[in-house]
């Protein structure tokens, strides 16, 4: 089963995944987030429904703020005999709330849910929303990560790692709890790596922490450079309570390191039960945490595991 993922009118260019995750290549979108659903099935990512080939009968339609564009695409796809599941592209709870705040957004969303074949949720939290909005079937299937493809192994030796990598970077989103994560990490007495994507204002906020062991990386970086920066640290730490799918935790899986503190779907599946302090100083505990998280990821989050789930899901429609 090759899945077509459609982001109608989106900015990401059309991309085909005949080689699954493929080799890391910063000239194309990495096989993560919603691109990963396509990649794990050797499918494609599209911005126009007309470009989806007849051979790809199953479509994941991404919803954005322009729900009228999604409705047009849905009706075109159904008329062509496609099986269509929908999913919010930005699916943190605060993001969905923002996208539904307009006066006509909720009625349009309910209309789309009622017409689609199903809803595929990248987080457990959104399943009730899809169901109560009229979806005939709604199921949580996590976004996959290519932990089962050696080309995406960004690990580095433990002897070359030190300190904490802060997984958040948004100061202005309350549920990210970015300032709290930085403050707590800086109190641990180990090197702390944080990204600044806000220019001068971001540098000023980070400097105000007075954290002597803070290393600031000016971003954004290319994805592979970002992963290599992450892999220099022992642990990813964040206090993000946004109930997002979990790319930061997925990135940690690719870097073969623990991710602690947030409530994303990937964190709960792969890293549940870990504590920060032991992993900063105890090599045995660190290696055990990595082994357990990789085992959990291969069972529930790998390309092979999620491809099976998607095949069963669309096969039941």
Secondary structure, 3 states (H helix, E strand, C coil): CCEEEECCCCCCCCEECCCCCCCCCCCCCCCCHHHHHHHCCCCEEECCHHHCCCCCCEEEEEECCCHHHHHHHHHHHHHCCCEEEEEECCCCHHHHHHHCCCCCHHHHHHHHHHHCCEEEECCHHHHHHHHHCCCCCEEECCCCCCCCCHHHCCCCCHHHCCCEEECCCCCCCHHHCHHHHHHHHHCCCCCEEEEECCHHHHHHHHHCCCCCCEEEEECCCCHHHHHHHHCCCCEEECCCCCCCCCHHHHHHHHCCCEEECCCCHHHHHHCCCCCHHHHHHCHHHHHHHHHHHHHHHHHHCCHHHHHHHHHHHHHCC
